[in-house]
C-alpha cells in the first residue's frame, strides 16, 4: 500500500506505474474520494471535540438549568455525530478498497512489456545440455525409475496429483537438506511456517484481492498460503522492530498450495505445475532505504543463482517487464532453468523488492536513529521449490541407460552418485 500523501503529491508517477504494470486503476476517483474523506473526517473531529467540551461543561456545572440545557445539546450533538460517522464509514469503505488497488511504482529500470514473453534476458549461465542419445522427459525417466507415481497421485488427489517415492522422495529431502546448509551459511534464520493463515496476511502481501481465484480457502474463512512469504511477512505484523536487528533474514520452509487458476490446458503432465509443493523462501526486512533494498535484492537473487550453479544446471536470469510484475513489486528477477526436452527455460525462482508497500499493510515498523518511526522495507526470493526443480535436474543429468547422475553436491545427502533401477 502506498501512502495517500505520496499518491496525492505524485499522481502522474502513480498513473505511469499503473500504465507500465497494465493495471486498470481509477486514480481520479480515489483522489475525489479522499477529498470527501478528509472533508467528512474534519466535521467528525470537530463534532467530537465539541461533544467533549459539552461533556466537561455538564460535569463541572452546578446549575441544574444549565446542566439540562447542556444535556439537551449533547443529545443533538450525539445524533449529528452518529450521522456524520455513518457517512464517514461509507466513504472509508470505498476509500480502503481503492487504496488496496493502487499499484506500487516500478523502478525506472523495469522495461515495458505485456507479459513474460517480453522479459529481458540479463544473464546466461552454463551450456544447454547436449546428448549423444535420444533423451527422455522427466515423466518417463522418473516413472521408469519408480521415483514418481502420477496415476495413483491422480486417483488420490485428482488432476495434477502425484506421489514422489523411493529416490524421488529421497532426492527431494537431499535438496532440502543441502539448501538448508547452503543458505544458512549466508546468515539466514531458519523457520518452518504455518500454511493455514488469516485473510489479513494475504491482503498484507497483496495476494488478495488480486489472486483470489488461485488461493485455497477453508470452511472457517482462513486460507492456504501459496508461499512461505505470506506467513513470514505476518511474523512482525503490528510490531515495532529494534533497528539494531535489521536486516532480518528468514529462510522459511513450508508446504504451498495453489489452485493454478487460469492455467487450464497448460503443463498438464508432470511436475511443472502442481497444486501442492514445498518451498524454501528467502524473506528479508531492512531499513527504509532504496539503496539497501536494491543491494539486498541483488544479494538474494544471487544466492539462488549460486545454489543453481552449485548443482550444475544451466539457467538464465530475466528482468521482468511491467506486465509481468505484481501490484506490489518495485522490481523483479526470474531465474529459469533449462529443460532439455522442452528446449526452453522454465521459472524456478522469483526475487522481488517492495519498499514499504507490504509493511504498511502489516504495520511493521522500526524507530530510526533520529527517533522517527518508519515502515521497514521488504524483499523475498525463492531459495528452491520441490518438486519443480526435479524436472530440470533429472532431464539434464540423465544418462543413456536411463539412469540419472546425481550432482556432486547432493551425493552425500542422497548417499549415492547415480539413480538407477
KEGU-818776 format. One record per residue (C-alpha): residue number from 1; residue in three letters; chain; x, y, z. Coordinates in steps of 0.1 Angstrom, whole numbers, plus 2048, in hexadecimal, padded with zeros to 3 digits. Layout:
BEGIN
MARLO    n  res  chain    X    Y    Z
MARLO  NUM  ALA      A    X    Y    Z
...
//
This chain:
BEGIN
MARLO    n  res  chain    X    Y    Z
MARLO    1  UNK      A  800  800  800
MARLO    2  UNK      A  80C  823  7F7
MARLO    3  UNK      A  809  840  80F
MARLO    4  UNK      A  7EB  856  805
MARLO    5  UNK      A  800  876  807
MARLO    6  UNK      A  81A  867  7F0
MARLO    7  UNK      A  7FE  85D  7D7
MARLO    8  UNK      A  7F0  880  7D8
MARLO    9  UNK      A  811  891  7D3
MARLO   10  UNK      A  81D  879  7B8
MARLO   11  UNK      A  7FD  872  7A4
MARLO   12  UNK      A  80E  871  781
MARLO   13  UNK      A  829  85A  78F
MARLO   14  UNK      A  80E  842  79D
MARLO   15  UNK      A  7FA  843  77D
MARLO   16  UNK      A  81A  83B  769
MARLO   17  UNK      A  821  81E  780
MARLO   18  UNK      A  7FE  810  77B
MARLO   19  UNK      A  802  814  755
MARLO   20  UNK      A  823  801  755
MARLO   21  UNK      A  814  7E5  76A
MARLO   22  UNK      A  7F5  7E4  754
MARLO   23  UNK      A  7DF  7E9  772
MARLO   24  UNK      A  7BE  7FB  76C
MARLO   25  UNK      A  7BA  812  78A
MARLO   26  UNK      A  7A5  831  78E
MARLO   27  UNK      A  7BC  849  7A0
MARLO   28  UNK      A  7A6  867  79A
MARLO   29  UNK      A  78A  855  7AD
MARLO   30  UNK      A  7A1  84E  7CA
MARLO   31  UNK      A  7AC  873  7CC
MARLO   32  UNK      A  788  87F  7CB
MARLO   33  UNK      A  77E  866  7E6
MARLO   34  UNK      A  79C  870  7FB
MARLO   35  UNK      A  790  894  7F9
MARLO   36  UNK      A  76E  889  806
MARLO   37  UNK      A  77F  873  821
MARLO   38  UNK      A  793  891  82E
MARLO   39  UNK      A  774  8A8  82D
MARLO   40  UNK      A  75E  890  841
MARLO   41  UNK      A  77A  887  858
MARLO   42  UNK      A  780  8AB  861
MARLO   43  UNK      A  75A  8AF  869
MARLO   44  UNK      A  75B  890  87F
MARLO   45  UNK      A  77A  89C  892
MARLO   46  UNK      A  76A  8BE  898
MARLO   47  UNK      A  74A  8AF  8A5
MARLO   48  UNK      A  75D  897  8BB
MARLO   49  UNK      A  771  8B4  8C9
MARLO   50  UNK      A  751  8C7  8CF
MARLO   51  UNK      A  741  8A8  8DF
MARLO   52  UNK      A  75F  8A5  8F7
MARLO   53  UNK      A  75C  8CA  900
MARLO   54  UNK      A  737  8C7  908
MARLO   55  UNK      A  73D  8A8  91C
MARLO   56  UNK      A  757  8BB  931
MARLO   57  UNK      A  73E  8D7  936
MARLO   58  UNK      A  723  8BF  942
MARLO   59  UNK      A  73C  8AF  95B
MARLO   60  UNK      A  748  8D1  968
MARLO   61  UNK      A  727  8E4  969
MARLO   62  UNK      A  715  8E8  98A
MARLO   63  UNK      A  6F6  8F8  97A
MARLO   64  UNK      A  6DA  8DF  974
MARLO   65  UNK      A  6CB  8F5  959
MARLO   66  UNK      A  6ED  8F8  947
MARLO   67  UNK      A  6F2  8D3  94A
MARLO   68  UNK      A  6D0  8CB  93B
MARLO   69  UNK      A  6D8  8E3  91E
MARLO   70  UNK      A  6FA  8D3  919
MARLO   71  UNK      A  6EC  8B0  91A
MARLO   72  UNK      A  6D2  8BA  8FF
MARLO   73  UNK      A  6EE  8C8  8EA
MARLO   74  UNK      A  702  8A8  8F0
MARLO   75  UNK      A  6E6  893  8E2
MARLO   76  UNK      A  6E4  8A8  8C3
MARLO   77  UNK      A  70A  8A6  8BF
MARLO   78  UNK      A  709  880  8C3
MARLO   79  UNK      A  6EF  87C  8A8
MARLO   80  UNK      A  702  893  890
MARLO   81  UNK      A  723  881  898
MARLO   82  UNK      A  713  85F  891
MARLO   83  UNK      A  706  86C  870
MARLO   84  UNK      A  729  879  866
MARLO   85  UNK      A  73A  859  872
MARLO   86  UNK      A  723  844  85D
MARLO   87  UNK      A  72B  85A  83F
MARLO   88  UNK      A  750  856  847
MARLO   89  UNK      A  74D  830  84A
MARLO   90  UNK      A  73D  82E  827
MARLO   91  UNK      A  759  844  818
MARLO   92  UNK      A  774  831  82A
MARLO   93  UNK      A  768  80F  81D
MARLO   94  UNK      A  76C  81A  7F9
MARLO   95  UNK      A  78C  82D  800
MARLO   96  UNK      A  79C  80F  810
MARLO   97  UNK      A  792  7F9  7F3
MARLO   98  UNK      A  7A2  811  7DA
MARLO   99  UNK      A  7C1  815  7EF
MARLO  100  UNK      A  7C6  7EF  7EE
MARLO  101  UNK      A  7C5  7F1  7C8
MARLO  102  UNK      A  7E0  80C  7C4
MARLO  103  UNK      A  7FF  7FC  7B4
MARLO  104  UNK      A  822  803  7C0
MARLO  105  UNK      A  838  818  7AA
MARLO  106  UNK      A  850  802  796
MARLO  107  UNK      A  875  80A  794
MARLO  108  UNK      A  880  81E  776
MARLO  109  UNK      A  895  800  76B
MARLO  110  UNK      A  876  7EB  766
MARLO  111  UNK      A  86F  7E7  741
MARLO  112  UNK      A  84D  7EB  730
MARLO  113  UNK      A  83C  7CB  725
MARLO  114  UNK      A  81B  7B9  726
MARLO  115  UNK      A  825  797  735
MARLO  116  UNK      A  842  77F  73C
MARLO  117  UNK      A  84A  77C  717
MARLO  118  UNK      A  858  79F  719
MARLO  119  UNK      A  86E  79B  737
MARLO  120  UNK      A  892  7A5  731
MARLO  121  UNK      A  8AE  78B  733
MARLO  122  UNK      A  8CA  79A  747
MARLO  123  UNK      A  8E0  77B  74E
MARLO  124  UNK      A  8E6  758  741
MARLO  125  UNK      A  8F9  73E  754
MARLO  126  UNK      A  904  71B  748
MARLO  127  UNK      A  902  70B  726
MARLO  128  UNK      A  8E1  6FB  71C
MARLO  129  UNK      A  8E4  6D6  720
MARLO  130  UNK      A  8EC  6C2  701
MARLO  131  UNK      A  8E6  69C  6FF
MARLO  132  UNK      A  8F7  681  6EA
MARLO  133  UNK      A  8D7  66D  6ED
MARLO  134  UNK      A  8B2  673  6EB
MARLO  135  UNK      A  8A9  682  70D
MARLO  136  UNK      A  889  67C  721
MARLO  137  UNK      A  873  695  734
MARLO  138  UNK      A  870  695  75A
MARLO  139  UNK      A  84F  683  75A
MARLO  140  UNK      A  85D  665  747
MARLO  141  UNK      A  87E  665  75A
MARLO  142  UNK      A  86F  668  77D
MARLO  143  UNK      A  853  64F  776
MARLO  144  UNK      A  86B  634  769
MARLO  145  UNK      A  881  639  787
MARLO  146  UNK      A  863  637  79E
MARLO  147  UNK      A  86A  65A  7AC
MARLO  148  UNK      A  847  666  7A6
MARLO  149  UNK      A  823  659  7A1
MARLO  150  UNK      A  80C  670  78E
MARLO  151  UNK      A  7F1  657  789
MARLO  152  UNK      A  7EB  650  7AE
MARLO  153  UNK      A  7F1  675  7B5
MARLO  154  UNK      A  7D4  67E  79F
MARLO  155  UNK      A  7BF  663  7AE
MARLO  156  UNK      A  7C5  671  7D1
MARLO  157  UNK      A  7C8  696  7CB
MARLO  158  UNK      A  7B7  69C  7AA
MARLO  159  UNK      A  7C5  6B0  78D
MARLO  160  UNK      A  7EA  6B9  790
MARLO  161  UNK      A  7EE  6A0  7AC
MARLO  162  UNK      A  80F  68D  7B2
MARLO  163  UNK      A  821  677  7CA
MARLO  164  UNK      A  847  67B  7CE
MARLO  165  UNK      A  855  65A  7D9
MARLO  166  UNK      A  876  647  7DE
MARLO  167  UNK      A  892  65C  7CF
MARLO  168  UNK      A  879  677  7C5
MARLO  169  UNK      A  871  67D  7E9
MARLO  170  UNK      A  895  679  7F5
MARLO  171  UNK      A  8A2  691  7DA
MARLO  172  UNK      A  889  6AC  7E6
MARLO  173  UNK      A  896  6A8  80A
MARLO  174  UNK      A  8B9  6A9  7FE
MARLO  175  UNK      A  8B2  6CA  7EC
MARLO  176  UNK      A  8A1  6D9  80B
MARLO  177  UNK      A  8BE  6CE  822
MARLO  178  UNK      A  8D8  6DC  80B
MARLO  179  UNK      A  8C4  6FC  806
MARLO  180  UNK      A  8C3  700  82C
MARLO  181  UNK      A  8E8  6FC  82F
MARLO  182  UNK      A  8EF  713  811
MARLO  183  UNK      A  8D8  730  81B
MARLO  184  UNK      A  8DE  72F  841
MARLO  185  UNK      A  903  737  83B
MARLO  186  UNK      A  8F7  758  82D
MARLO  187  UNK      A  8E8  763  84E
MARLO  188  UNK      A  8C3  759  84B
MARLO  189  UNK      A  8AD  750  868
MARLO  190  UNK      A  89B  72F  860
MARLO  191  UNK      A  876  72D  865
MARLO  192  UNK      A  85A  714  85F
MARLO  193  UNK      A  83B  729  859
MARLO  194  UNK      A  815  724  85C
MARLO  195  UNK      A  804  71D  83C
MARLO  196  UNK      A  7E0  724  848
MARLO  197  UNK      A  7DF  74A  84B
MARLO  198  UNK      A  7C6  765  852
MARLO  199  UNK      A  7B9  779  835
MARLO  200  UNK      A  7CB  799  842
MARLO  201  UNK      A  7ED  789  83A
MARLO  202  UNK      A  7E4  785  815
MARLO  203  UNK      A  7D8  7A9  813
MARLO  204  UNK      A  7F8  7B2  823
MARLO  205  UNK      A  80D  7A2  808
MARLO  206  UNK      A  7F5  7AE  7EE
MARLO  207  UNK      A  7EB  78B  7E3
MARLO  208  UNK      A  7C8  796  7EB
MARLO  209  UNK      A  7B3  7A2  7DB
MARLO  210  UNK      A  7C9  79D  7BB
MARLO  211  UNK      A  7CE  777  7BC
MARLO  212  UNK      A  7AD  76D  7CD
MARLO  213  UNK      A  7A5  753  7B2
MARLO  214  UNK      A  7C7  741  7B8
MARLO  215  UNK      A  7C4  73E  7DE
MARLO  216  UNK      A  7B5  721  7F1
MARLO  217  UNK      A  79D  72B  80C
MARLO  218  UNK      A  792  717  82B
MARLO  219  UNK      A  76E  714  839
MARLO  220  UNK      A  779  72B  855
MARLO  221  UNK      A  781  748  83E
MARLO  222  UNK      A  7A6  742  842
MARLO  223  UNK      A  7BE  73C  824
MARLO  224  UNK      A  7D9  725  819
MARLO  225  UNK      A  7F8  739  810
MARLO  226  UNK      A  809  734  7EE
MARLO  227  UNK      A  82B  73F  7FB
MARLO  228  UNK      A  83C  742  81D
MARLO  229  UNK      A  83F  767  816
MARLO  230  UNK      A  81B  76B  822
MARLO  231  UNK      A  81F  75E  846
MARLO  232  UNK      A  843  76B  849
MARLO  233  UNK      A  838  78F  841
MARLO  234  UNK      A  81D  78C  85C
MARLO  235  UNK      A  837  782  876
MARLO  236  UNK      A  83E  7A7  880
MARLO  237  UNK      A  81C  7B5  877
MARLO  238  UNK      A  811  7D1  88E
MARLO  239  UNK      A  833  7D2  89F
MARLO  240  UNK      A  850  7EA  8A2
MARLO  241  UNK      A  871  7D9  899
MARLO  242  UNK      A  891  7E2  8AA
MARLO  243  UNK      A  8A5  7F4  88F
MARLO  244  UNK      A  8C5  7E2  89C
MARLO  245  UNK      A  8B9  7C0  88F
MARLO  246  UNK      A  8B3  7CD  86B
MARLO  247  UNK      A  8B6  7BF  852
MARLO  248  UNK      A  8A1  7A1  85E
MARLO  249  UNK      A  8A8  783  847
MARLO  250  UNK      A  891  765  848
MARLO  251  UNK      A  894  744  836
MARLO  252  UNK      A  870  737  838
MARLO  253  UNK      A  865  714  82F
MARLO  254  UNK      A  841  70A  829
MARLO  255  UNK      A  82A  6F5  814
MARLO  256  UNK      A  819  70C  7FA
MARLO  257  UNK      A  7F7  70A  7EA
MARLO  258  UNK      A  7EB  719  7C9
MARLO  259  UNK      A  7CC  712  7B5
MARLO  260  UNK      A  7DE  71B  795
MARLO  261  UNK      A  7BF  72E  78A
MARLO  262  UNK      A  7C2  73B  767
MARLO  263  UNK      A  7DB  720  75D
MARLO  264  UNK      A  7C2  709  74D
MARLO  265  UNK      A  7D2  6F4  732
MARLO  266  UNK      A  7F6  6FF  73C
MARLO  267  UNK      A  810  6E6  749
MARLO  268  UNK      A  7F7  6CB  750
MARLO  269  UNK      A  811  6B0  751
MARLO  270  UNK      A  82D  6AC  76B
MARLO  271  UNK      A  83A  6C2  787
MARLO  272  UNK      A  83B  6E4  778
MARLO  273  UNK      A  81A  6F1  784
MARLO  274  UNK      A  80B  6DF  7A2
MARLO  275  UNK      A  7F2  6E9  7BD
MARLO  276  UNK      A  808  6E2  7DB
MARLO  277  UNK      A  82D  6E3  7DE
MARLO  278  UNK      A  849  6ED  7F7
MARLO  279  UNK      A  85E  70C  7F6
MARLO  280  UNK      A  87A  71D  808
MARLO  281  UNK      A  876  743  807
MARLO  282  UNK      A  88E  75F  80F
MARLO  283  UNK      A  87B  77C  820
MARLO  284  UNK      A  88D  79C  82A
MARLO  285  UNK      A  883  7BB  83E
MARLO  286  UNK      A  89B  7D8  83D
MARLO  287  UNK      A  89D  7FD  844
MARLO  288  UNK      A  889  816  830
MARLO  289  UNK      A  8A3  81C  816
MARLO  290  UNK      A  8A0  818  7F0
MARLO  291  UNK      A  8C6  811  7EE
MARLO  292  UNK      A  8C4  7F6  808
MARLO  293  UNK      A  8A6  7E6  7F7
MARLO  294  UNK      A  8B9  7E6  7D6
MARLO  295  UNK      A  8D8  7D7  7E6
MARLO  296  UNK      A  8C5  7BB  7F7
MARLO  297  UNK      A  8B0  7B4  7D9
MARLO  298  UNK      A  8CF  7AD  7C5
MARLO  299  UNK      A  8DD  798  7E2
MARLO  300  UNK      A  8BF  781  7E7
MARLO  301  UNK      A  8BC  77B  7C1
MARLO  302  UNK      A  8E1  773  7BF
MARLO  303  UNK      A  8DD  75B  7DC
MARLO  304  UNK      A  8C5  746  7C8
MARLO  305  UNK      A  8DB  749  7A9
MARLO  306  UNK      A  8F8  73C  7BC
MARLO  307  UNK      A  8E3  71F  7C9
MARLO  308  UNK      A  8D9  715  7A6
MARLO  309  UNK      A  8FD  718  79A
MARLO  310  UNK      A  909  701  7B5
MARLO  311  UNK      A  8F0  6E7  7A8
MARLO  312  UNK      A  8FE  6EC  785
MARLO  313  UNK      A  8DC  6F3  774
MARLO  314  UNK      A  8DD  70C  757
MARLO  315  UNK      A  8C7  72B  75D
MARLO  316  UNK      A  8C1  74F  752
MARLO  317  UNK      A  8B5  76C  766
MARLO  318  UNK      A  89B  785  759
MARLO  319  UNK      A  890  7A8  763
MARLO  320  UNK      A  86A  7A7  764
MARLO  321  UNK      A  857  7C0  74F
MARLO  322  UNK      A  83B  7D6  75D
MARLO  323  UNK      A  820  7BE  752
MARLO  324  UNK      A  831  7A1  765
MARLO  325  UNK      A  836  7B0  787
MARLO  326  UNK      A  81B  7B1  7A2
MARLO  327  UNK      A  809  7CE  7B1
MARLO  328  UNK      A  821  7D3  7CE
MARLO  329  UNK      A  842  7CC  7BE
MARLO  330  UNK      A  85B  7E8  7B6
MARLO  331  UNK      A  872  7D0  7A2
MARLO  332  UNK      A  874  7AB  79B
MARLO  333  UNK      A  88C  792  78E
MARLO  334  UNK      A  883  76E  783
MARLO  335  UNK      A  89D  752  781
MARLO  336  UNK      A  893  738  768
MARLO  337  UNK      A  8A3  715  764
MARLO  338  UNK      A  8A9  704  743
MARLO  339  UNK      A  891  6E8  73C
MARLO  340  UNK      A  8A1  6D3  720
MARLO  341  UNK      A  882  6C0  713
MARLO  342  UNK      A  86E  6E0  710
MARLO  343  UNK      A  88C  6F3  703
MARLO  344  UNK      A  883  711  718
MARLO  345  UNK      A  88B  722  73A
MARLO  346  UNK      A  872  71D  756
MARLO  347  UNK      A  86E  734  774
MARLO  348  UNK      A  87C  726  795
MARLO  349  UNK      A  87F  746  7A9
MARLO  350  UNK      A  873  769  7AC
MARLO  351  UNK      A  884  785  7BF
MARLO  352  UNK      A  871  7A5  7C7
MARLO  353  UNK      A  873  7C4  7DC
MARLO  354  UNK      A  856  7D9  7E8
MARLO  355  UNK      A  863  7F8  7FB
MARLO  356  UNK      A  848  7FD  817
MARLO  357  UNK      A  82B  7F1  802
MARLO  358  UNK      A  825  7D2  816
MARLO  359  UNK      A  831  7DE  838
MARLO  360  UNK      A  818  7FB  838
MARLO  361  UNK      A  7FD  7E0  835
MARLO  362  UNK      A  80C  7CB  850
MARLO  363  UNK      A  814  7EA  866
MARLO  364  UNK      A  838  7DE  86A
MARLO  365  UNK      A  84E  7FB  875
MARLO  366  UNK      A  86E  804  886
MARLO  367  UNK      A  87C  824  897
MARLO  368  UNK      A  89A  832  885
MARLO  369  UNK      A  8B8  843  895
MARLO  370  UNK      A  8A6  864  895
MARLO  371  UNK      A  889  855  8A9
MARLO  372  UNK      A  872  857  88B
MARLO  373  UNK      A  85A  83A  885
MARLO  374  UNK      A  85D  82B  862
MARLO  375  UNK      A  84F  80D  84F
MARLO  376  UNK      A  86A  7F3  847
MARLO  377  UNK      A  870  7E8  823
MARLO  378  UNK      A  86A  7C4  819
MARLO  379  UNK      A  878  7AC  7FF
MARLO  380  UNK      A  874  788  7F6
MARLO  381  UNK      A  884  76E  7E0
MARLO  382  UNK      A  87E  749  7DA
MARLO  383  UNK      A  89B  735  7E8
MARLO  384  UNK      A  88F  714  7D7
MARLO  385  UNK      A  86E  703  7D0
MARLO  386  UNK      A  867  6DE  7CE
MARLO  387  UNK      A  85D  6CB  7BB
MARLO  388  UNK      A  861  6E3  79E
MARLO  389  UNK      A  887  6E3  79F
MARLO  390  UNK      A  886  6BE  79A
MARLO  391  UNK      A  87A  6C4  776
MARLO  392  UNK      A  89A  6D5  76B
MARLO  393  UNK      A  8B1  6C1  782
MARLO  394  UNK      A  8A7  69E  775
MARLO  395  UNK      A  8A5  6A9  750
MARLO  396  UNK      A  8C6  6BB  750
MARLO  397  UNK      A  8D8  69F  763
MARLO  398  UNK      A  8C9  681  751
MARLO  399  UNK      A  8E0  666  742
MARLO  400  UNK      A  8DB  650  724
MARLO  401  UNK      A  8D1  632  739
MARLO  402  UNK      A  8B4  645  749
MARLO  403  UNK      A  8C6  64B  769
MARLO  404  UNK      A  8CB  66E  779
MARLO  405  UNK      A  8ED  67B  784
MARLO  406  UNK      A  8EA  68C  7A6
MARLO  407  UNK      A  8FA  6AF  7A8
MARLO  408  UNK      A  91A  6AD  7BC
MARLO  409  UNK      A  90D  6C4  7D7
MARLO  410  UNK      A  8EF  6AE  7DE
MARLO  411  UNK      A  901  68D  7DF
MARLO  412  UNK      A  909  68D  804
MARLO  413  UNK      A  8E4  696  80C
MARLO  414  UNK      A  8D6  67B  7F6
MARLO  415  UNK      A  8F1  661  7FD
MARLO  416  UNK      A  8F7  658  7D8
MARLO  417  UNK      A  905  667  7B9
MARLO  418  UNK      A  8ED  657  7A0
MARLO  419  UNK      A  8C7  650  7A1
MARLO  420  UNK      A  8C0  630  78E
MARLO  421  UNK      A  8A9  612  78E
//
